[in-house]
Amino acid sequence: MGLKNFNFGFHITREDASKTGLFLIFFIVIYLVLTSVFSLIPGVAVQKFVADTELGALGIFGLSGNTSIEETAVINLDAGIGIQISELCTGFQELFILVAAILASNGIVWRRRIIGAIIGAAIVLAFNYIRITATVLIILATADIVLVELAHNILFRVFLFLTIAASYIVWFYWAVQKKATNKTPKNKQNIHNKVLGWPHKKEKKE
C-alpha cells in the first residue's frame, strides 16, 4: 500500500489553513505585545505582589508570617518555612497565553473576546493562587521532598495548562453558540416569510 492512496480521514482546505495561519500570527503578535508591556513592570514588584496576596490567602488556614525580597520574593512563615515566589510562580505567562489565544480568535465579535479574556485571566490567576496554596500546605504536611517536587513541578503545572485549555474551549463554545443563537431568530423569520410568501407584493391599483 503506497502513501499516495492512504487517507488520514480528514482534509485541510486552503481556507482552513489560511484561518489557522492568521490565528497563529495574531496570537504571536498579541502575546509579544502583552509580554513587552508587562516587562516594563519590575519583575520583583510583581513577585512581591503575588507573595503578599498569597500570604493573605494562607491566613485562611491560620498561617501567618511576612514577605521579603531577596533574589526573588519570599514568604517567610512563622512556622519556620520560606516559600520562594519566582517569575514562573506568578501565573502571568499562562495568563498571557490564554488571553492572546482568545483575542486572536477571528470570526468572533470583539465584545465576546474581551469578556472571555477578562474572565479567563481571572480564572488563571485564581487557579494559580490555589496551586501555590496547595503546594505550601503539602510542604507543611509532609517532609517527603519527592512528593513536594512532584506536586509543584509536574502535577500543578499540568493542571494549570489543562485549566488554560479548558477555559479556552468553554469560552469558544459559549461564543460560537451565542453567535448561532443570535442568528437563529433572523433565520427562522426568513424561513417563516418564505413559507408564507412574505413579503406580499403590493397590488397595483388600476
Buried (B, 14 or more C-beta within 10 A) or exposed (E): EEEEEEEEEEEEEEEEEEBEEEBEEBBEEBBEEBBEEBEEEEBBEBBBBBBBBBBEBBEEEEBEBEBEEEEBBBBBBEEEEEBEBEBEBBBBBBBBBBBBBBBBBEEBEEEBBEBBBEBBBEBBBEBBBBBBBBBBBBBBEEEEEEBBEEBBEEBBBEBBEEBBEEBBEBBBEBBBEEBEEEEEEEEEEEEEEEEEEEEEEEEEEE
